[in-house]
Amino acid sequence: MDRPVFVGSSVGSLFACEAAGTAGDRVGGVVVLDGPGHCHWAPNLADFLNTHLRNLATDRASTIAASVDNMYTDQASDVLRWSTARQILDASPHIDVLFEEQATYGPRPWLPEVVAPIIHVHGALDKAVPIHVPQEVATLIEGGTVVTIDGAGHLAQQERPAEVGTAIRAFVAGLPS
């Protein structure tokens, strides 16, 4: 592939940014969907994540169900919530390592060195990562932009797929060829 566009959702967006940073100018762009950008925005985030890990060890299914409720707006269907919880349960225990690493992860020092254009597509009602986080992170990146998806939570691509698709297509169409 010649200059692919990397897309990552939530913590996966950090993987997409890291891969783009490593690949240099061989990447056409990066789409960050509801990405945390860094985990220093919440003063007690490390404590929260450690408590979350303990709760996962005690009652994994209930903890994941509560976490999934935090990912969506009240308008999301029960089927969507159940499907997301099932995917997370199927990914277990690999997801635990991500929570452990998030407590101290900070890409801000290297993120400005990513040469690929980056767009942050973020749910306006995201309870997991407040909108001010991608707005701050976008200022660290030359030409960084944020597209806010109204009526969507942390998994905007699942709650508002048409709007997210439109934002991604517009971003890709504007990339240099």
Secondary structure, 3 states (H helix, E strand, C coil): CCCCEEEEECHHHHHHHHHHHHHHHHCCEEEEECCCCCCCCCCCHHHHHHHHHHHHHHCHHHHHHHHHHHHCCCCCCHHHHHHHHHHHHHHCCHHHHHHHHHCCCCCCCCHHHCCCCEEEEEECCCCCCCCHHHHHHHHCCCCCEEEEECCCCCCHHHHCHHHHHHHHHHHHHCCCC
